[in-house]
Amino acid sequence: MSKGLLYVVATPIGNLEDVTFRAVKVLQGVDFIAAEDTRHSRPLLSSQGIDTPVLSLHEHNERDKSAWLIERLIDGESLALIADAGTPLINDPGFPLVQQAVQAGIKVVPIPGANAMVCALSAAGLPTNRFLFAGFPPRQLTQRLNWLRALQRETGTLLFYESSHRIIPALSDMAEVFGRQREAVVARELTKLHETFLRGTLEALQIEIERDANQQRGEFVILIHGYSGNSGDRVMVDAEKILEVLSEELPVKQASALTARITGQKKNELYQRILRKKRNEM
Ligand code: SAM
């Protein structure tokens, strides 16, 4: 193994058989491995007979620890960076280390492999010629809605990561912002036993997942068809704006009733939406 190199090594996103020959060779050959959670990576390393020393590099220590790792690389040691799952740096730690390595003139070598977003995109059946990976939506409602709104007119396929406890609110807010009729795919538990692709409109997907507790378990990639300028998209954009403006001026009940009349959407749903928003703003 070449000395003084930083290898960025992708590991499986569920199915251990997805580790590559090259990843195993590199992980066996380097002086040490920096892992997000050393306990989490242990089963993968043991399954491949890898006994290279492992130290932890996670979001809470990576700024401080990266400088020390760079020293070791400059001293000629070789290091492999891995995340808990998939490709490091993709919504996982490693950016400060790679950035500092580049600045220090250290060679960074990617070892490609699994990545949930690309895996989902490859089988979803949505356009792949242009896409935008947005990562995790913000947790706070107002922030999330504004963040989603900035993507409303993106024409490429949109990709998001989401966890099991926020999958339903995420789909609901996406339907609100992008339009209930926007085509989408929910890819769940990729490469694992319960791998599922659900396809349909945002509204239909939300209903289907709400009804079935099993569909709410595991890890998710949400894919949304890009903006195509059709009327279904535009109506939903307007409804959201109308609701926002009216609820600033009128009592909640009246604002939701008027928005329902203008847009044809359900009064009660609009009412709940305003309440949810107000609660989050408190
Ligand atoms: N570095 C990883 C990658 O390359 O995909 C992503 C890590 S990020 C912290 C974890 C998120 O990725 C999960 O919450 C989920 O949204 C998505 N994810 C990871 N593994 C997945 C899987 N097997 N199926 C579906 N989504 C997955």
Boltz pocket constraint, residues with backbone or C-beta under 6 A from the ligand:
constraints:
  - pocket:
      binder: B
      contacts: [[A, 13], [A, 14], [A, 83], [A, 85], [A, 86], [A, 87], [A, 88], [A, 89], [A, 90], [A, 91], [A, 92], [A, 114], [A, 115], [A, 116], [A, 117], [A, 160], [A, 161], [A, 162], [A, 163], [A, 187], [A, 188], [A, 189], [A, 190], [A, 191], [A, 192], [A, 219], [A, 220], [A, 221]]
      max_distance: 6.0
